[in-house]
Amino acid sequence: MLLTISTVSTRSLYLSRTAIATLAICLSVSAHAQASDADGGDQSAIIVTGARQAQRDAIAEKMAADNTVETLRANDVGKLPDQNVAEAVKRLPGLSVANDQGEGRYVIIRGIDPNLINVTLNGQTLPAPEPAGRVVKLDDLPSAMIQAITVTKSLLSSQDANAVGGEVNIRTKTAFDNARPFFLDARASSGVYGLNRKFPYEMDGTIGGRFGADEQFGAVVSVNYSNRPIESENFQGSEDYSHGGIPDGNGLRDYNLTRTRLGIVGNFDWHPSDAVKLYLRTSYSKFEDHETRDQNRLAITDYASDPLAGTATMLIRRREENDNTKSATLGGEFDVAGGKLEMSGGWTKAVKEDPLRSEFTFTSKKGSVAIDYDASTYPYTLVPTGSSAGLFTTPSLFTLSKYNLEQRYAYEQLWQGRADYEHPIAIGDDSAIKVGVKYLDRHKSNDQNKTDYKNGSTVFNASSVAYQGDSDFYDGLFGFGNRIDYWAARAYAAANPSVLKIDAAGTLSDSLSSDYDVTESITAGYAMATLKFGGLALIPGVRVEHTVDHSKAKIVDANSTLDDDYNSFGHTSYTDVFPGLNAKFAVNPSLFLRGAVTTSIGRPNYASLAPYVVVEDDTVPNISIGNTGLKPYKAVNYDASIEFYPNKDSLFSAGFFHKDIDNPIYDYSQRLTNVTYGNVDYATADVSQPVNADSETLTGVELNAQTQFTFLPGLLSGFGLSANYTHIWGHATASAIRSGNIPLFYQSSNVGNVQLFYEKYNLAVRLAFNYRSAYLDALGSDAGTDEYTDGNGQLDLHASYQVTPHFSLFTDISNLTDAPWRRYIGSKLDLIEREHYGAQYRLGVQLHF
């Protein structure tokens, strides 16, 4: 029987290694629904169901594709504790993710910036709720919503060119995906986090079927909901080790948040005949993240004193984030004039609303704190000493220095329509030509309002709002001290208005500088052919895209007011041609060679295109400006691979890829004389803006192997192995930014996955390890100040047991080794921050009819 997706919570709890090992042994008897194989005999006669069938489907889809793709089927998602789409796809060759709070958020393909990856849902481009860029947050999408994910690495001309890294297409389930005319699936699970001893839970259900005369109507409705009360402990290191290797401070940050996801899919089909198929695809996903961050921090101001001297702060931040994405696509497939016509049109809108982003800062007397530094611990220890030893348990020594209150609303709305027509041609064997057009209209807007306060005429002492919370931090390595009650601080400030004074300049800049409005229209057309000659398939094509951008932003200077409307405008347009060729050669039915030369584009981020001007008065004015004249990234992509399919359960492949990318975008600062910005002349100014650099180059190899050992006797035939490894190297040249080669953002040199699994007799157990090496996330003035996200390896376990044909039990253990998230500057020894999560355990039941 075919099982539905088993969405998994990857958030973790901390348990001892002994407890982990004990629970893993106890729970390994649970397993996922699995195939029942006859020992030996003709493999084609084996009846394969459940997760193994999904693996076979994914292999078959990759083998049949005319270009280089990776596919993840629904049950592949369910075999591991992957709670969202980003977590699921990181297990594919060449893919990794950028994390947030221990969960995957942005997908990275072959070390390419996630802003340069196209994400589609049922073939329609998805909008991005994030205000700063084009990156689509894949943690907004529960994995239970999906039927399959296809990652394209070598583009066809029928696909959008805005995909330097590739394309991720997410498909949701339809009634015609299931062999049975009616199906019903339900799943529920709960677990525990050891770090906060709280209980996440999740529920989802799918119902669908075909009905009417000849089962011409189909409908599927799927709903998923999860609630995860998460804690993470973050050690804040330093970005300044210039004083003899001593960091300039540290901070203990305790995050407590509740993350909820809701996903709803409604898909409806009508097939009145074999020649006409109509469909409506709808979806709604909602992501909420309500977070409190407690922080106690030390900053060294005097390195010559013994002991060191500095200042302490107590901070409390409250952040509420509410994202949602809605989509509706109406389309159809028609037999027309001996060919196939597909037409579709859709609307999608992604909204990011932050009703509250706020922080109180309470500071000790400057330079009054004696500080002891101990480099022998990991992370290093920096604590008040001597007469200052009890500082963080004496809140009366702290007074308010800053407070801010912010709201933000950003959205991206897309209207899009396309038509594709394919017709067979009498050349070779089963060849065809395909032509199509697409129009996309995009509207992106960001509105931010922030009020900054300083301390007022009356002292606001932290003792009025402090409390003693959990003082244990990092498994007892540090003591946290007192915390600030955010809502009590809000109430106290409201009752005593004289404790605050508005920072007019900061409020003005923070409220206006991030506001922008961008509209973008893309008109595209393409023509391609699929030419087949025996075992050879050639797919040449060309795509043309015309882009028009209109942007609005605000000038922020001494004459600005909070009521200012948009007063700076930009416009740009350009037309690009994208030729491409994919080739595939079947040496025999099991061995394939592939090659491709394709071209693609990466359009600048919206915030970079916005024509804002922000002036901060100083001895020399600091001016930040947008750049409406930014050119898009231009890429030429080369792919080659060999693939061997010895049987339906196995795949062995090796691939090579190379990308030459022009016009990469970097932020650049320089001192200029006699310049004019916002109709104001400046004799001298330090000006910062995004600019196009020279070029980037990226090269890599991919190795992939997966097989089930069906040739082994008896029980052993249930074992299998899946492993992939990608090695990437590359750099950028940007002589205007800095000399020499520059590392690429998000480029991990090594990415890999290993899965050991057992699937037989209704039992399925999978132990999976995912790894990516360090990557650049902030470019400094030189290599010594470049900031990196460190390498990360995570071990997960999934097991399930099919009790009856309609009932299964499952369990997951995520992040068995408590793998931390870590950042450093220049050298791995120089820690910026380290965050740990522990492991999470989950038990659940699943029904299938």
C-alpha positions in Angstrom: 0.0 0.0 0.0 1.2 3.5 -0.7 1.7 5.5 2.4 1.4 9.3 2.6 4.0 11.7 3.8 5.1 11.5 7.4 6.1 15.0 8.4 8.6 15.2 11.1 9.6 17.7 13.7 13.4 18.3 13.7 13.5 20.5 16.7 15.6 18.9 19.4 16.0 18.2 23.1 19.1 17.5 25.1 19.5 14.1 26.7 22.6 12.2 27.9 24.3 9.9 25.4 23.3 6.9 27.5 19.6 8.0 27.3 19.9 8.5 23.6 21.4 5.1 23.0 18.8 3.4 25.3 15.9 5.1 23.6 17.2 4.4 20.1 17.5 0.7 21.0 14.0 0.6 22.5 12.4 2.4 19.6 14.2 0.7 16.8 11.5 -2.0 16.8 9.0 0.6 15.4 9.1 1.1 11.7 7.5 2.5 8.6 5.2 0.5 6.3 7.3 -1.5 4.0 7.5 -3.9 1.0 7.0 -7.6 1.3 9.7 -9.3 -0.9 10.0 -12.9 -1.9 13.5 -14.2 -1.3 15.3 -14.5 -4.6 13.5 -15.1 -7.8 12.6 -12.7 -10.6 12.8 -9.2 -9.2 10.1 -8.0 -11.7 7.6 -10.2 -9.9 8.1 -8.7 -6.5 5.2 -6.6 -5.2 6.7 -3.4 -3.8 4.7 -1.0 -1.8 5.1 2.0 0.6 8.4 3.7 1.0 10.4 1.5 -1.3 7.9 2.1 -4.1 8.4 5.9 -3.6 12.2 5.3 -3.9 11.6 3.4 -7.1 9.4 6.1 -8.5 12.0 8.7 -7.8 14.7 6.7 -9.5 12.4 6.1 -12.5 11.7 9.8 -12.8 15.4 10.7 -12.8 16.2 8.1 -15.4 13.4 9.2 -17.7 14.1 12.9 -17.5 15.7 14.7 -20.5 17.7 16.9 -18.2 19.6 16.6 -14.9 17.1 16.4 -12.0 16.8 15.0 -8.5 13.4 13.8 -7.2 12.0 13.2 -3.8 8.7 11.4 -3.6 6.1 11.7 -0.9 7.2 8.6 1.1 10.8 9.6 0.8 9.9 12.7 2.8 8.2 10.5 5.4 11.1 8.2 6.0 13.1 10.8 8.0 12.2 13.4 10.6 11.9 16.3 8.1 9.3 18.8 9.3 9.4 21.1 6.3 10.4 21.2 2.6 13.9 22.6 3.2 14.7 19.7 5.7 13.5 17.2 3.1 15.5 18.3 0.1 18.8 18.7 2.0 19.2 14.9 1.6 19.4 15.1 -2.2 22.8 15.2 -3.9 24.4 18.7 -4.0 21.8 20.3 -1.8 22.2 21.8 1.6 20.2 24.3 3.7 20.7 27.5 5.7 19.2 27.0 9.2 17.3 29.1 11.6 16.8 27.9 15.2 18.0 24.4 14.2 15.5 24.1 11.4 16.2 24.3 7.6 15.0 27.5 6.0 16.6 28.3 2.7 17.7 25.6 0.2 21.2 25.9 -1.3 21.9 24.1 -4.6 25.5 23.4 -5.4 26.7 26.3 -3.2 24.7 29.0 -4.9 23.0 31.8 -3.0 19.3 30.9 -2.3 18.3 34.2 -3.8 19.4 32.8 -7.2 17.1 29.7 -7.0 13.7 29.6 -8.5 11.0 27.9 -6.4 7.7 26.9 -8.0 4.5 25.3 -6.6 2.7 23.1 -9.2 4.7 24.8 -11.9 3.9 28.4 -10.8 6.6 30.7 -9.4 6.3 31.2 -5.7 6.6 34.7 -4.1 9.1 35.5 -1.3 7.8 37.0 2.0 11.3 38.1 3.1 11.6 41.9 2.6 15.3 41.9 1.7 15.5 39.5 -1.2 14.0 37.0 -3.6 14.7 33.9 -1.4 11.7 31.7 -0.7 11.4 30.5 2.9 10.9 26.7 2.5 10.3 26.3 6.3 6.9 28.0 5.8 5.8 24.8 3.9 5.0 21.7 5.9 6.4 18.6 4.2 3.0 16.9 4.7 1.6 19.2 1.9 3.6 17.7 -0.9 3.4 14.8 -3.3 6.9 15.2 -4.7 9.7 17.6 -5.1 11.8 17.9 -8.3 15.1 19.8 -8.2 16.3 20.8 -11.7 20.1 21.3 -12.1 20.2 21.8 -15.9 17.4 24.0 -17.1 15.2 23.4 -20.2 14.1 26.4 -22.2 10.5 25.8 -21.0 11.6 26.7 -17.5 12.2 30.2 -16.1 15.7 31.5 -16.7 15.8 33.2 -13.2 17.6 30.2 -11.7 21.4 30.4 -11.6 21.4 27.8 -8.9 18.5 25.7 -10.3 14.8 25.2 -9.7 12.8 23.5 -7.0 9.4 22.5 -8.1 7.0 21.3 -5.4 4.0 19.3 -6.4 0.9 18.7 -4.3 -1.2 15.6 -4.4 -4.1 15.2 -6.8 -6.9 12.5 -7.0 -5.3 11.1 -10.2 -2.0 10.4 -8.4 -3.6 7.5 -6.5 -4.5 4.2 -8.0 -7.5 3.9 -5.7 -10.7 5.9 -6.4 -10.9 6.9 -2.7 -8.2 7.4 -0.1 -8.0 8.7 3.4 -4.9 9.3 5.5 -4.5 10.7 9.0 -1.5 11.1 11.2 -0.8 12.4 14.7 2.3 12.6 16.8 3.8 14.2 19.9 7.2 14.3 21.5 9.4 16.1 24.0 12.3 18.6 24.0 14.8 17.9 26.7 16.1 21.5 26.8 12.8 22.9 27.9 10.9 19.7 28.7 8.0 20.9 26.5 5.9 18.9 24.2 5.5 19.5 20.4 2.6 18.0 18.6 1.5 17.6 15.0 -1.6 16.4 13.1 -2.4 16.1 9.5 -5.0 14.5 7.3 -5.7 13.9 3.6 -8.9 12.9 2.0 -9.5 12.6 -1.7 -10.9 10.5 -4.6 -12.5 10.3 -8.0 -16.2 10.3 -8.7 -18.8 10.9 -11.3 -19.3 9.1 -14.6 -16.0 7.3 -15.5 -14.4 8.9 -12.4 -14.0 12.1 -14.4 -14.0 14.3 -11.3 -11.3 14.4 -8.7 -10.8 16.2 -5.4 -8.1 16.2 -2.7 -8.1 18.2 0.6 -5.1 18.0 2.9 -4.6 19.8 6.2 -1.5 19.9 8.4 -1.0 21.6 11.7 2.0 21.6 14.1 3.0 23.4 17.3 6.6 23.4 18.5 7.6 25.2 21.8 11.3 25.5 21.1 14.3 26.6 23.2 17.8 27.1 22.1 20.9 28.3 24.0 23.2 30.7 22.1 26.7 31.7 23.3 27.5 35.0 21.7 31.2 35.3 21.1 33.0 38.2 19.4 33.8 39.8 16.1 36.9 41.5 17.4 40.0 39.4 18.5 42.5 42.1 17.7 43.7 42.6 21.4 46.1 39.8 21.6 43.5 37.2 20.7 41.2 38.3 23.6 37.6 38.7 22.5 35.9 42.1 23.1 33.0 40.5 25.0 30.5 37.7 25.2 26.8 37.2 25.7 24.5 34.4 26.9 21.3 34.4 24.8 18.4 32.1 25.7 15.7 31.8 23.0 12.3 30.6 23.9 9.7 30.5 21.1 6.6 28.8 19.9 6.6 27.9 16.2 3.3 26.9 14.5 2.6 25.9 11.0 -0.7 25.4 9.2 -0.8 24.0 5.7 -4.0 23.5 3.6 -4.2 22.1 0.0 -7.3 21.9 -2.1 -6.8 20.3 -5.5 -9.7 19.7 -7.9 -9.7 18.1 -11.3 -12.2 17.4 -14.1 -11.3 15.1 -17.0 -14.4 15.3 -19.2 -12.5 13.2 -21.9 -9.0 11.9 -22.7 -8.5 15.1 -24.8 -9.5 17.6 -22.1 -8.2 17.8 -18.5 -9.0 20.8 -16.3 -7.6 21.5 -12.9 -7.7 24.0 -10.0 -4.7 24.0 -7.5 -5.1 25.9 -4.3 -2.9 26.2 -1.2 -2.6 28.1 2.0 0.4 28.0 4.4 0.8 29.9 7.6 3.9 30.2 9.7 4.1 31.9 13.1 7.1 32.4 15.2 6.6 34.2 18.6 9.9 34.5 20.4 11.4 35.9 23.6 15.2 36.3 23.8 16.9 36.9 27.1 20.5 38.1 27.0 23.1 39.0 29.5 26.3 40.5 27.9 29.7 41.7 28.8 31.8 44.2 26.8 35.5 44.8 27.5 36.5 48.5 27.3 39.9 48.4 29.1 42.4 45.6 28.1 45.3 47.1 30.1 43.7 46.8 33.5 44.1 43.7 35.7 41.5 42.3 35.8 40.0 43.4 32.6 37.4 46.1 32.8 34.2 46.8 30.9 30.4 47.2 30.9 27.5 44.8 31.3 24.0 44.8 29.8 20.8 43.0 30.4 18.5 42.7 27.4 15.1 41.3 26.6 13.8 41.1 23.0 10.3 40.1 22.0 9.6 39.2 18.4 6.4 38.1 16.7 6.4 37.0 13.1 3.4 36.0 11.1 3.9 34.7 7.5 1.4 33.3 5.1 1.4 32.3 1.5 -1.8 31.8 -0.6 -2.0 30.5 -4.1 -4.6 29.5 -6.7 -3.9 28.2 -10.2 -6.5 27.4 -12.9 -5.3 25.4 -15.9 -5.9 22.7 -18.4 -4.4 20.2 -20.8 -5.9 19.9 -24.3 -5.3 17.7 -27.3 -5.1 20.3 -30.2 -4.2 19.6 -33.8 -2.3 16.4 -33.0 -0.4 18.0 -30.2 -0.7 18.9 -26.5 -1.6 22.3 -25.3 -1.3 23.3 -21.6 -2.6 26.6 -20.3 -2.6 27.9 -16.8 -2.9 31.1 -14.9 -2.5 31.9 -11.2 -2.3 34.3 -8.3 0.0 34.0 -5.3 0.7 36.3 -2.4 3.2 35.9 0.4 2.9 38.2 3.4 5.4 38.7 6.2 3.9 40.7 9.1 5.8 41.4 12.2 3.3 43.1 14.6 6.0 43.3 17.3 9.8 43.5 17.2 11.0 45.2 20.4 14.0 45.2 22.8 14.8 46.8 26.2 18.5 47.4 27.1 19.6 47.9 30.7 23.2 48.9 31.2 25.6 49.0 34.1 27.8 52.0 34.8 30.3 52.2 31.9 33.7 50.6 32.6 32.8 49.7 36.1 32.8 45.9 35.8 35.8 43.7 36.6 36.0 40.9 34.1 37.8 37.5 34.2 38.7 35.8 30.9 39.4 32.1 30.7 40.3 30.6 27.4 40.6 27.0 28.7 36.8 26.3 28.5 34.8 25.9 25.3 33.1 28.2 24.6 35.5 30.6 26.4 34.5 32.0 29.8 34.1 35.7 30.4 32.5 36.5 33.7 32.3 39.3 36.2 34.8 38.8 39.0 35.9 40.3 42.4 33.4 42.9 43.6 31.5 42.5 40.4 31.0 38.7 40.8 27.3 39.0 41.6 26.5 41.6 39.0 23.9 39.7 36.9 22.0 38.7 40.1 21.9 42.3 41.2 19.5 44.1 38.8 19.6 47.3 40.8 23.0 48.0 39.2 21.4 48.2 35.7 19.4 51.2 34.3 17.6 51.6 31.1 19.7 52.9 28.2 17.7 52.0 25.1 14.3 50.7 24.0 12.7 50.3 20.6 9.3 49.3 19.3 9.0 48.2 15.7 6.3 46.9 13.3 6.9 45.6 9.8 4.6 44.6 6.9 6.1 43.2 3.7 4.4 41.3 0.8 5.0 40.0 -2.6 2.1 39.4 -5.0 2.4 37.6 -8.3 0.0 37.3 -11.2 1.2 34.9 -13.9 0.0 33.0 -16.9 1.5 30.6 -19.4 0.7 28.5 -22.4 2.8 25.6 -23.7 2.2 23.7 -26.9 4.0 20.4 -27.9 3.7 18.7 -31.2 5.3 15.5 -32.5 7.6 15.8 -35.6 8.7 13.2 -38.1 12.3 13.3 -37.3 14.1 10.4 -35.7 12.1 8.4 -33.1 9.2 10.0 -31.2 10.7 13.6 -31.5 8.7 16.7 -30.8 8.9 20.5 -30.8 7.6 22.7 -28.0 6.8 26.4 -27.9 5.4 28.6 -25.1 4.9 32.0 -23.6 4.7 33.2 -20.0 3.9 36.5 -18.4 4.6 37.3 -14.8 3.7 40.5 -12.9 5.3 41.0 -9.5 4.6 43.6 -6.9 6.9 43.7 -3.8 6.6 46.2 -1.0 8.1 46.7 2.5 6.9 49.1 5.2 8.8 49.4 8.4 7.9 51.6 11.4 10.3 51.8 14.3 10.4 54.1 17.3 13.7 54.4 19.1 13.9 55.6 22.7 16.7 56.7 25.0 16.6 56.9 28.8 14.5 59.8 30.0 14.6 62.3 32.8 13.7 59.6 35.4 15.9 56.6 36.0 14.3 53.3 35.1 16.0 50.7 37.3 16.0 47.0 36.2 15.1 45.9 39.7 11.6 47.0 39.0 11.1 44.4 36.2 13.8 41.7 36.8 13.2 38.2 37.9 15.2 35.0 38.6 14.5 32.5 35.9 16.3 29.3 35.0 20.0 30.0 35.7 21.5 26.8 34.2 23.0 27.5 30.8 25.1 25.3 28.5 24.8 22.2 30.7 26.0 24.1 33.8 29.0 25.7 32.2 27.6 29.1 32.7 25.1 30.7 35.1 22.6 32.9 33.4 21.7 35.3 36.2 18.5 37.5 36.3 16.2 38.2 33.4 14.0 41.1 32.4 10.2 40.5 32.1 9.4 42.2 28.8 5.7 42.8 29.5 6.4 44.1 32.9 8.9 46.6 31.4 6.3 47.7 28.9 3.8 48.3 31.6 6.3 50.2 33.8 7.3 52.4 30.9 3.6 53.1 30.1 2.9 54.0 33.7 6.1 56.2 34.0 6.5 58.0 30.7 9.3 60.2 32.0 11.7 57.2 31.9 11.8 57.4 28.1 12.8 60.0 25.5 12.3 59.5 21.8 15.5 59.3 19.7 14.2 61.4 16.8 17.1 60.9 14.4 17.2 57.1 15.0 13.4 56.8 14.7 13.4 58.7 11.4 16.2 56.7 9.8 14.8 53.3 11.0 11.3 54.1 9.9 12.0 55.4 6.4 15.2 53.8 5.2 13.8 50.3 4.6 10.6 51.3 2.9 10.4 50.5 -0.8 7.9 49.5 -3.5 9.0 47.5 -6.6 7.0 46.3 -9.5 8.5 43.9 -12.0 7.0 42.4 -15.2 8.6 39.6 -17.2 7.4 38.6 -20.6 9.0 35.4 -21.9 8.8 33.1 -24.9 10.7 30.0 -25.9 11.1 27.3 -28.5 12.7 23.9 -28.0 12.9 20.5 -29.6 13.3 17.0 -28.3 15.1 15.1 -31.0 15.5 11.3 -30.4 17.6 9.0 -32.5 17.7 5.6 -31.0 19.5 6.0 -27.7 20.4 9.6 -28.3 18.2 12.5 -27.2 19.1 16.1 -28.0 17.0 19.0 -26.5 18.1 22.3 -28.0 16.2 25.4 -27.2 16.2 29.2 -26.8 14.3 31.4 -24.4 13.8 35.2 -24.5 12.8 37.2 -21.5 12.0 40.9 -21.3 12.2 42.5 -17.8 10.8 45.9 -16.7 11.3 47.2 -13.2 9.8 50.3 -11.5 11.0 51.1 -8.0 10.2 53.6 -5.3 12.0 54.5 -2.1 12.6 57.3 0.3 15.4 59.9 0.8 16.3 60.2 4.5 18.3 63.3 5.5 18.0 66.2 7.9 14.9 67.5 6.1 12.9 64.3 6.3 9.8 63.7 8.4 8.0 60.5 9.4 5.1 61.5 7.1 7.3 61.5 4.0 5.9 59.5 1.0 8.0 57.9 -1.7 10.2 60.6 -3.2 12.9 58.7 -5.1 12.1 56.7 -8.2 13.9 54.3 -10.5 13.2 52.5 -13.8 15.1 49.9 -15.7 14.4 47.4 -18.5 16.4 44.8 -20.4 16.0 41.9 -22.8 18.0 38.7 -22.6 18.3 35.6 -24.8 19.0 32.2 -23.2 20.2 29.4 -25.5 20.6 26.0 -24.1 21.3 22.3 -25.0 20.6 19.2 -23.0 21.8 15.8 -24.3 21.2 12.3 -23.1 22.6 9.0 -24.5 21.5 5.5 -23.5 24.5 3.3 -23.9 22.2 0.4 -22.9 19.0 0.2 -21.0 20.9 0.6 -17.7 23.7 3.1 -18.5 23.1 6.7 -19.4 25.4 9.6 -20.3 24.2 13.2 -19.9 25.5 16.6 -20.9 24.2 20.1 -20.9 25.2 23.7 -21.7 22.6 26.2 -20.5 22.3 29.9 -19.6 20.4 31.6 -16.8 19.9 34.9 -15.0 19.8 36.1 -11.4 17.9 39.4 -11.0 19.0 41.8 -8.2 17.2 41.7 -4.9 14.4 44.2 -4.5 15.9 46.2 -1.6 19.1 46.7 -3.7 17.2 48.0 -6.6 15.2 50.5 -4.5 16.5 54.1 -5.0 16.8 54.9 -1.3 19.2 57.5 0.1 20.0 57.5 3.8 22.3 60.2 5.2 23.8 59.9 8.7 25.5 63.0 9.8 29.1 62.6 11.1 32.4 64.4 10.7 32.2 62.9 7.2 28.6 62.1 6.2 27.8 58.4 5.8 25.5 57.9 2.9 23.8 54.6 1.9 22.1 54.4 -1.4 20.3 51.8 -3.6 21.3 51.1 -7.2 18.6 51.0 -9.8 21.3 50.4 -12.4 22.3 47.1 -11.1 22.8 44.4 -13.8 21.5 40.9 -13.2 23.7 38.0 -12.7 24.4 36.1 -16.0 25.5 32.5 -15.9 26.7 29.9 -18.4 26.3 26.4 -16.9 28.0 23.2 -17.9 26.8 19.7 -16.7 28.0 16.2 -17.5 27.2 12.9 -15.8 27.1 9.2 -16.1 24.3 7.2 -14.5 24.0 3.4 -13.9 20.6 1.7 -13.0 21.4 -2.0 -12.4 17.8 -2.6 -11.1 14.7 -0.7 -10.1 16.0 -0.2 -6.6 19.5 1.0 -7.4 21.2 4.1 -8.8 24.9 4.9 -9.2 26.0 8.2 -10.7 28.9 10.6 -11.0 28.6 14.1 -12.3 30.6 17.2 -13.0 29.4 20.8 -13.2 30.8 24.2 -13.8 29.4 27.8 -13.7 30.7 31.0 -15.1 28.8 33.9 -13.6 29.1 37.6 -14.6 27.9 40.7 -12.7 27.8 39.3 -9.1 26.5 41.9 -6.6 28.4 43.1 -3.6 28.1 46.0 -1.2 30.9 48.6 -1.8 32.0 51.6 0.3 34.2 54.4 -0.8 35.0 58.0 0.1 33.8 60.4 -2.6 34.2 64.2 -3.1 31.9 66.7 -4.7 28.8 64.4 -5.0 25.1 65.1 -5.0 22.5 62.7 -3.4 18.9 63.5 -2.7 19.4 66.9 -4.3 22.0 67.8 -1.7 25.7 68.6 -2.5 28.4 67.0 -0.4 32.0 68.1 -0.5 33.1 64.7 1.0 31.1 61.7 1.9 31.5 58.0 2.7 29.1 56.3 0.3 28.0 52.7 0.4 25.9 50.9 -2.2 25.4 47.6 -3.9 27.5 47.3 -7.1 28.2 44.7 -9.8 31.6 43.1 -9.4 33.6 41.3 -12.1 32.8 37.5 -12.1 32.4 34.3 -10.2 33.3 30.8 -11.1 32.2 27.6 -9.5 33.1 23.9 -10.2 32.1 20.7 -8.6 31.7 16.9 -8.7 28.8 14.9 -7.5 28.7 11.2 -6.5 25.5 9.4 -5.7 24.7 5.8 -4.8 21.6 4.1 -3.5 20.7 0.4 -3.5 18.8 -2.2 -1.5 20.6 -5.5 -1.0 17.9 -7.7 -2.4 20.5 -10.1 -3.6 21.2 -11.1 0.0 19.3 -14.1 1.5 16.4 -13.9 3.9 16.4 -11.1 6.5 19.5 -9.5 5.1 17.8 -8.6 1.8 16.0 -5.8 3.7 19.2 -3.8 4.2 20.1 -0.9 2.0 22.4 2.0 1.6 22.0 5.5 0.2 24.9 7.9 0.0 25.9 11.1 -1.9 28.8 13.4 -1.8 29.4 16.8 -3.5 32.7 18.6 -3.6 32.6 22.3 -4.8 35.3 24.9 -5.3 35.1 28.4 -6.7 35.7 32.1 -6.1 34.7 35.6 -7.2 36.9 38.4 -8.5 35.9 41.9 -7.5 38.8 44.2 -7.9 36.7 47.2 -6.8 35.8 45.4 -3.5 39.2 43.9 -2.7 42.1 42.3 -4.4 42.6 38.6 -4.9 40.0 35.8 -5.0 36.9 36.2 -2.8 35.1 33.2 -1.4 31.5 32.7 -2.5 28.5 33.2 -0.2 26.8 30.0 0.9 29.4 27.8 -0.8 30.2 24.7 1.3 33.2 22.9 -0.2 31.8 19.5 0.9 28.1 18.4 1.2 27.1 14.8 1.8 24.5 12.4 3.1 24.6 8.8 4.2 21.5 6.7 5.0 21.6 3.1 6.3 18.2 1.5 6.1 16.3 -1.7 6.7 12.9 -2.3 5.1 11.3 -5.7 5.3 8.4 -7.5 6.9 6.4 -4.3 7.7 9.5 -3.0 9.5 11.5 0.1 8.4 14.4 1.7 10.2 16.6 4.5 8.7 19.6 6.0 10.3 20.7 9.2 8.3 23.6 11.5 8.6 23.6 14.9 6.8 26.7 17.1 6.5 27.8 20.3 5.0 31.1 22.2 5.5 31.5 25.8 6.4 30.3 28.6 4.1 30.8 32.4 3.9 27.9 34.5 5.2 29.4 38.0 5.6 32.2 39.5 3.6 34.8 41.5 5.5 37.5 44.0 4.4 39.9 41.1 4.1 40.1 37.3 4.7 40.7 37.9 8.4 37.4 39.6 8.9 35.2 37.3 6.7 32.5 35.6 8.7 31.5 32.0 8.2 28.8 29.6 9.3 30.7 26.6 10.4 30.3 23.0 9.2 27.4 21.0 10.5 26.7 17.3 10.7 23.3 15.9 12.0 22.3 12.4 12.8 18.6 11.3 12.7 16.7 8.1 13.2 13.3 7.1 11.9 11.5 3.9 12.5 8.0 2.6 11.9 6.0 -0.6 12.0 2.9 -1.4 10.0 0.6 -3.1 12.5 -2.2 -3.7 10.0 -2.7 -2.7 6.4 -4.4 0.5 7.6 -2.5 1.3 10.8 1.2 2.1 11.5 3.3 3.3 14.5 6.4 5.4 14.0 9.1 7.2 16.0 11.7 9.7 15.2 14.9 10.9 17.0 16.3 14.0 15.6 19.8 15.5 16.0 21.0 12.5 18.0 24.5 14.1 18.6 23.3 17.5 19.6 25.0 19.1 16.6 25.5 22.8 17.2 25.1 25.8 14.8 28.3 27.8 14.9 29.7 31.0 13.3 33.3 32.3 13.3 35.4 35.1 11.9 38.5 34.6 9.9 39.8 31.5 11.8 37.6 28.7 13.2 39.2 29.4 16.6 37.6 32.9 16.7 34.0 32.2 17.7 31.2 34.6 16.8 28.4 32.5 18.2 27.5 28.9 19.0 23.9 27.6 19.4 22.8 24.2 20.5 19.5 22.4 20.5 19.8 18.9 21.8 17.7 16.0 20.4 14.0 15.6 20.0 12.0 12.5 20.4 8.7 11.8 18.8 6.1 9.0 18.7 3.1 8.9 16.3 0.4 6.9 14.6 -0.7 6.9 11.0 -3.9 5.6 9.4 -4.3 4.8 5.7 -7.4 3.8 3.8 
